[in-house]
Amino acid sequence: MAVKNSIFVLGAIFTLCSATSAWANWSLDGPKSTIGFSSVKNDSVLEQHTFRNLSGAISDAGDVKLSIDLTSVDTNIQIRDERMKKELFETEKHPLTMLVASVDSEALSSMSPGKTMETDIEFELDLHGKKQKLGTRVQVTGLENGGLQVTTLKPVEVKSAQFGLDTGIDKLKDIAKLNSILLTVPVSANLIFVAEE
């Protein structure tokens, strides 16, 4: 249930891609990419969670779009997954979290295999019908065949109140009979992008 908060975070932390390869210079390799978030319940129980379905792209103009399928939340407990989808994310109304940003595409194009670069990124996160500006610092590593690996150097902190998720958290807390669930969720990402021909 601590999981609940992590979701916003997740959503918050890397909603950078929902694009199609038609305009993309790099497309996200969903199966090889991960977005994870942690939740804390009863002030001391830490749990880790992920989203299974991710998609996105970076265009040759540097436009970044990332889509997180909230129905794919994976907390390792099926009933908790279902409760989060229904009570927290309300996936029937808001199935996706979107993230958009702009980056220096020329700098990315110069990333040879093994070369690394650190940079700050500001992005807009669209989660649960609300949009907020967030930021993080990432490390970009050049891969073979022009690919890129983008990794957060510190978690993105997503606050439930910013996205109208407090009510859902309260419901989860009551259902699970918990004393508390942390309302700020740290989200981390490791994204693999493949260069388009």
LINWOVEN-V747144 format. One record per helix or strand of 3 or more residues. SS is the DSSP state (H for helix, E for strand). FROM is the first residue (numbers start at 1). LEN is the number of residues. Records with the same first field share a line. If there is no record, write none. Layout:
# LINWOVEN-V747144
SS=FROM-LEN ; FROM-LEN
This chain:
# LINWOVEN-V747144
H=3-11 ; 30-3 ; 70-3 ; 78-11 ; 105-5 ; 144-3 ; 160-4 ; 166-11
E=24-5 ; 34-8 ; 45-7 ; 54-6 ; 63-7 ; 96-7 ; 116-12 ; 130-13 ; 148-5 ; 156-4 ; 184-12
